[in-house]
């Protein structure tokens, strides 16, 4: 197979093209991203010429959750009705309930502003259409939630922070919680409508995402700090044209991934710092029949110029990948020495997922000690689901065309470990100039791999 090569000089920072007006009146900006695959221009909103609406003018009061929540809601509605506007959070700490976006709105946090989200689960009701680990359902609203919105942004130099008093208690997964997960698995597997998958009750305790963009287009996050999260931190779900840049994300609870693009396309993550209790980036595409029917892979996803301080993986792919994942490029990222990390790239699936993984590129990565190794691919990762529920429909995941170049770590157990099924081997894995100062065991641990090449 002819291997893809890169001219690194061409892989430069984004270029801005001509501006155009969306019908709403919000200016759209096209972001061009160079990648080793055809990457469409990403359209993001520019609110620089839109009117600003301070939440103080709508009745927000520091420390008053009810008044501040209502003020944010009113300001968002006003900006939306104006055809585009910026909702401004002034300096200071503002306690709030959930925030629901509308189209053509920029939530802007001034320097020194803190939006502090309540820990009371009742503040995230009524339930909304969301997801839990790859399955759609009705659950507690994400703390910040956008559903079927266009041209939205979260910007500024302020901080989004979650109070964790209750969510920390929900990190445990007691029997009642696991029974609710089983119920969701069966409801989804037997094609029950999403509206029937009501997961808010006294015992399910399915924690909400911090920020979810659900079925949205033209999304920008730029500059803010995010601290703590009940569940996944930033979740673009079934969304298109997303830019996430210049963020500082810190969340060290259970399932606290940094960004989880899921069944989303044309996504750029750049110049961010991640300090996570789980994966820094976890690319997903749903579970089972829902994802097979939606048939929308996560595609054209670029992560570059990012720093990881802690996380299970720099980038994980799966295990929720039933819709397929293709065209992923991770470039020029650093894992700081002393970070807690299992892999730089970990591709994981199981016999229930199906889907596919294709055309994954990782280049110019530096890391310190890694607890496991640089590249991991495993096709039998089921975690707690292995004995919790049976396999209803068996579909294996073809994985092929993975390229790593100019990747270095100081201390690892292996360079690559690929554990695949005999009936569906992993194909076409190419490593070039991928090495570690110390390799504690075998460099390459492989089962059922076709066409592997490692050039140093």
N, C-alpha and C positions, 0 to 999 in steps of 0.2 A: 504494500500500500504506500502510495506517495504520501509522505509526511508533510504536514503544514509547517511552514517556517514563517518567522516574523521579522520584520524590520523594526526594531525597537524604537528607532528614531521617529517612526511614524505614529507610535502609540503615545500621543501627547495629550495634554489636557483638552477639555471640551472647547468647541468653537461655537460661537453664536452666529446664527444666520439672520435672515430678515425677520422682522416682526410682522405678525398679522393679527387681525382682530377676530376674536371669536364672536359669534352672533350675540353673545351676552354683553359684549363691550369690554371684556377683560382682554388685555393684550396677551397673546401667546408667543412664547419664545421657543425656537427650535434648538435643541442641543444635539450636536453631532459627536458621536463617540466612535473612535477607531477601535476595532476589535478584529480578531482572526476569523470572523464570519460576517455576513451581511447584517449590519445593525441599523435599523431604521432610525431616523431622527426622532428624538423624544420631545414631545410638546409639553411645556410647563407654563403655568400662568405667571404673569408679571403684574403686580398690583401697584406699581410705583405711581401711576396716574389716577388711582382710585381714591375715593373719599375714605377718611379714617373715622372710626366710631369708638370713642373711649367708653369702656364699660361703666366708668364713674358717671357718665352722663345718663346712663340707664338705671342708676340706682345701686350700683355695687358698693358694698361696705366691707372693709377688711374684717375678717373674723366672723362675718354673718353669711353662713352657707346658703341660706334661702335667698337672700337678697342678691348675692353675687351670682348664684346660678341663674336666677331669673333675668338679671341684667345681661349676662352673656347670651342667654337665649334670645332676648329682645334685640341685642346688637347684631347677632348673626342674622336674624330675620330682616332687620333693616338693611344690612349690607347686601343681602340676597335680593331684596326688592329693588335696591338701587341699581341692580345689574352688575354689581361688583363692588367690594369694599373691604377694608381692613378693620378687624375688630382688635382694639388695642388693650392689652393688659398692662397697666402702669406699674411702676416700681412698688415693691411691697409684697406681702404674702396674702393671697386671696384663696380662701377655703371655698371649694365648690363641689357640686355633685357632678354627674355625667355631663358631657358636652356633645351635642349632636350637630354635625355640620349640615349646611345647605350649600348648593352650588355657588361658585363665584365668590368665595369668602376666604380671606386670609386671617388666621388667628396669629396675632403678632405680640410677642412678649418683649417688652422693653427691658433694657439692662436693669438687673436688680429685681425684676418681677418673678414671683413664684406662684404658679397655680398649684395649689395643694388639694389633692383629690381625697374626698372622704373615704373612710374605711367601712362605712355602713353599707352592706349589700342592698338594702332597700333603696338606696339612692341610685341604684342601677337597674331599677324596674320601671316600667314593665319590660318583660323579656323582648329581645330583638333577634332578628335572624342573624346568626353568627355561626361559629364553628367550634369544634373541640377536637383537636388532634386529627384533623383530616375529614371529619364528618360534620355536615351542616346540621344545625339544630337551632332551637330558640333557647337562648341562655341570657344571663345577666348582660346588660349592655356593656361593651367596652367603655373604659373611662372616657376616651375620645372616640367617637364613632361617626363614620361617614358611609352612608348607604346610597348607592346610585347617584353619586355627586360628580360634577365636572368642575374643573378649574378651582382647586382648593389648595391651601397652603398652611403650613405652620412654620413661622419664621421668628427671628429675633435673637436676643442675647439672654433671655430669661430661662427659667427652669420649670419643667413639668415634673411634679413629684407626687408619688402615691403614698398615702398613709397605709401602713402595713399591719396594723394591730390585729385585724380579723383575718386578712388573707394569709398571714403567716400560720395561723392555726389551721387553715384549709390546705396547707402544703401536704399534710398527712393524707394517706389514701386508705382509710378504714374500709371495712367490708361494705357499708352502705354506699359509699362513694363508688366502689368497684362494681356493685350491683347496678348502679345507674349507668356506668360505662358499658356494661354488658347489654343493658336495655337499648342504649343508643346504637350499639353495634348491630343488634338484631333488627331494630327499626330501619336502619339504613340498608342493611344487607337484603332485607325483604321488601325494599322499595316503598316503604311507607313515606307519604308526603312529609316534607320538612315541617310543615305546620303541625304535624302530629308528634314531632319530636320535642316535646316540651321538657326541658331539663332543669327548670327551676323548681325545687321542692325543698323540704327540710333537711334532706340528707345528701343530695347529689354533690353540692359544694363544688361545682365546676367553675373555677375562677375565671373572671373575664380577662380579655386582653387589655393592655394599656391603650394602644392606639390601633384601630382597625379601619382600613380603607376597603370597603366591601363593594365590589362592582363599580369602581370609580375610574375616572379618566383625568389625566393631566393633574398630577399630584406633585407637590413640592414640600419637602421638609428641609429647612436650612437654618443652622446656627444654634438651635436650642440645646439645652442640657436636659437629660431625662434621668431621673433617679427613682429606683425601685419599680417593681411591676408585679401585679398579682400573677401574671401568666406570661405568654409571649409579649415582648415589648412593642414592636412595630410590625404590623401584619397587613401587608398589601394582599388582599384576597380577590382573585378574579378581576384584577384591575390592570389598567394599561397606561403606559407613559408615566413613570414614577421616578423622581429624582430625590435621593436622600443624601444630604451632604453637610459636612461641617458640624456633625452632632457629637456630643459626649454622652455616651449611654452607660449607666451603671445600674445593674440589677443582679443581685446575687441570691435570689430565691429559687424555688423549684420551678423548672421549665422556663427559666428566664433567658431565653434566646434574645439576641439583639434585634435582628431583622429576619422575618420569615416571609419572603415572597412566595405566594402559593397560587398556582394557576394564573400567574401574572406575567405580563410581557412588556418588554422594553423598559428595563429597570436599571438605573445607575445608582450605585452606592459609593460615595467617594469622600475622602478627607475626614473620615470619622474615627473616633476612639471608642473602642468597645471594652467593657470590663464586666464580664457576664458570669452568671452561675451555671449557664448552659452554653450552647453554641453561639459564637459571635454572629455568624450568618447561617441560617438553615433554609435551604431552598426546598420547597415542597410542592405537591400538586394533588393533594386529596387522597382519599382512601376508597377503594372498592367501586361499587356500582355507580355511586354519585359521580365520581371522577371519570369513570369510563363513559358515562352518558354525556357529561359536559364536554369531554374530548378537547380540552384546552390545556396544552402543556405550559409549564413555566418555561419561558423562552426569551432569549436575548437579555441576559442578566450580566451586568458588569460590576465588579467590585474592585476598586483601585485606591491606592494611596491611603490605606487605612492602617491603624495601629490597634493591636489586640493586647490588652493587659492580662486578661484571664478569659477562659472559655473552654468548653469541652473540645470544640474543634474551631479552627479558623473558619472553615466552610464545611458544613454538612449538606449532603444531598440525600433526601429521604428522612425517615423511612416512608413517610406519606408521599408517594410519588406515582399514584395510579394513573394520573393524567399525563405523565411523561415529563421529562426535563431535558432540554437541549439548548445548546449555544450559551455556555456559561464561561466567563473570562474573569479570572482573579489575577491582578497584576500589581506589583510594586507595593506589597503589604509587609508589615513588620509585626512579629510577635516578640514582645519585650522579654529579655532574659529574666527568668524567675517566674514567668507566667505559668499557671496551671493549665496544661493543654494535653489532649489525647492524640490528636492528629492535626496535620495541616489541611488535608482533604480526606473526608470520610464519606464514602458512598455506601448507603445501607438500604436494604430492602428485605422482603420475605415472600413466601409463596402465596400470600394473599393480595399482593399489591398489583402485579401486572405492570402496566405502564412501560417506560423505557428510559434509559439514560444515554445520551449521545452528545459528543462534541463538547467536551469539558477541557478547559485550558487553565493552567496555573503557571505563572511566570514571575520571576524576580521577587522571590519571597525569602526573608531571613527570619530565623527563629533561634531561640536558645534551646534549652533541654525540653524534650517532648516525652511525655510519659509512655506513649506507645510508639508511633512512628510517623513518617511523613505522609504516606499514602495508605489508606485502608479501604478495602472494598469487601463487603460481606453481604451475602444473600440469604442469611438465615437469622436476621435480627428481629426478634419478636417481643423482647422485654416482658412486661407483665401479661401481655396478651397470649403468650404461648399456652398457658394452662387455664386462662380465664374463659376463653370461648373457642369453639372449634373452627376449623377452616371451612367456610361454606362454599366458596368457589376458588379453585386453585389456579393462579395465573403467575407464571414466573416473569421476571424482569430482564429483558436483554440490556446489557451494559456494554458499550463499545466506544472507541475513539476518545481516549483520555490522554492528554498531553501535559507533561510537567517539564519545565525548562528553567534553569538557573534558580534552583531551590536549595537552600542551605540551612542546616540546623547544627547545634553543637553536640547533642547527646541524645541518641534514640535507641530503641530496642530493635528496630528494623527500618529499612528504607521503604519497602512496600510489603504489605500483607494482603493477598487477594484470595478469598475463600468463596468459591462459586460452586454451583451444582454441576455434576457431570453432564446432565442432559441439556444444560444451557451455559456453556463456558463464557467467561468474560473475554472480550476480543479487543485487540489493538490498543495496547497500553504502551506509551512511548515516554521514556524518561531521558532527559539530556541534561548533563551537568547538575544532577540531583545527588547531594551527598551530605554526610554528617561527619563531624570530627571524630565522634565515637559512635560505633554501632555495637551494641552489647550482645546481639545474637546474630542470626543469619540475616544477611542484607535483604533477601527477597524470600518470602514465605508464600508459596503459591499452591493452590489447588484448582485445577480446571481453568487454565488461562491459555488462550490462543493468541499468538503473535505479540509477545512481550519483548521490549527492547530497552536496554539501559545503557546509554552512552555517557561516559564521563570524560 
